[in-house]
Amino acid sequence: MSELVPDGYTILLSDIKQRIRTAQYEALKTVNKELILLYWDIGRMIVERQEGSTWGKSVVEQLTKDLQAEFTGIKGFSAQNLWYMRQFYYNYSDHPKLQRIVGEIGWGHNLTILNKCKDYLEREFYIRMTRKFGWSRDVLVHQIENQT
């Protein structure tokens, strides 16, 4: 036997669903921003230790092993990704305007822009457009390749 739904219930349900979706989206944005800050800090720490020292590739390889052992099941600490973190920090550390906006898009988007765009104005443009239009990585690559 189905119960009768009171007047306005459908609207209430719709409003609650929208509020939940909004909260989920905001939580994802916050997590993404923290992840980008973490990767920034890791890149900074690697760059700072390598400057003026004889630390080379072997340190990153050892960091990879130790981080993966400590944080099993968490992706993102491969040697390649640690090198990307280093490159990310190194390329943006002298550009405060870019530092403020890189956390507004995902890590994969940031890497795509970092690797495909060599000019800082071009990088800023694609970061802003990705954020504004919510481009997927495939769309971002297409836009860069077509020099939008």
N, C-alpha and C positions, 0 to 999 in steps of 0.2 A: 504494500500500500504506500503510495507516494504522498508525501505531505505537501500541502499548498505552500507556495513560496510567497511571503508577504510582499506587498507593494514596495518598490524601491530596493529590493534585495539584489537584483541584477546590477543595479548601479553601484551599490555598496561593494559587491564582489569585484566588479570591474575596477573601481577605485583602489581597492586593496591590492589587486593584482598589479596595477600600475605602480603603486607605491613600493611593492616588493621588487619589481623589475628595476625601478629607479635606485633603490638601496643596493641591489646587487651590482648595478653598473657603477655606482659611486665607490663601492667596496673594491671592485676590480681596478678602478682608476687609482685608488689609494695604494693598493698592493703593487701595481705597476710602477708608480712613482717611487715607492720604497725600494723595489727591485733595481730600478735604474740608479738610485742613489747608492745602493750597495755595490753595484758593478762599478760605478764611478769611484767609490772609495777603494775598492780592491785594485782598480787600475792605477789610482794615485799611489797607493802603497807600493805597488810593484815598480812604478816609474821612480819614485823617491829612493827605493832601495838600490835600484840599478844605476842611478846617477852617481858618479863618483866612486862606484864600487866595481868590483870585478864579477858581480853577479851576472850570470848569463842564462841561457836556455835551461840549464839543468835545474835552476831554482824553480822555474815555472813547472817543469816536469814533476819535481818533488812536491810542490804545492798541490798539484793535481792529485797525486796519489794520496797525500795526507788529508786533503779536504774531502775527497770521495770516500775515504775510509771513515772519516768522522761523520759525514752527512750522507749516509747510504740512502739511496732511493731519491735523492734530490738531484735533479739535473741542473746543469749550468756551470759545473766546475771542471769541465774538460780542459785540456791544455789549450786547445784552439780557442775556447771561450775566454780563458784567462788572457790569452794574447789579444783577443778582441777588446777586453776590458782595458788593457794597457793602451791599445791604440785609441780607444774611445776617449779615455782621459787625456792622453797625449795630444790628440788633435783638437780637443775642445777646451783645454785648460786655460788657454790664452784668449778665449772668446766668451766673455760673461753673458752676452745676449743669448748665445746658443746654450750655455750651461743652464739657463733658467727655463728653457723650453723643451729640452731633450726628454725630460720625464713625462711629457704629455703624450708621448707615443710609445709603442711597445719596443722591446729590445730588438726584435727582428727587423722592424721598420728602421730603427736607428742604424743597425748594421748595414742595411741596404743603402741607406743614404750616405753613410760614411764611406762605403766602398765604391759607390757609383758616382758620387758628386765630389769633385775635388775643390771647388770654390766654396767659401763660407757663406756667401750670399745665396748661392744655389742650395746649399744645405738648409739654410734658414727657411727659404721659400718652400722646399719640400716637406720640412717638418711642420710648418704652419698649415700647408694645404692638407697634409695627411690628417692632422688634428681636426681641421675645420670640416673636411668632407668624409672622414672616417674611412679612408682608402684602405683596402686590403693590401698585402704586400705585392700581390700580382698586379693590382691596379697601379700601385706606386711605381713598380718597375716599368710598367707600360708608359706611364706618364714621363718618367725620367728618360726612357729610351726615345720617346717622341719629342723630347725637349719642350714639354708643356710650359 
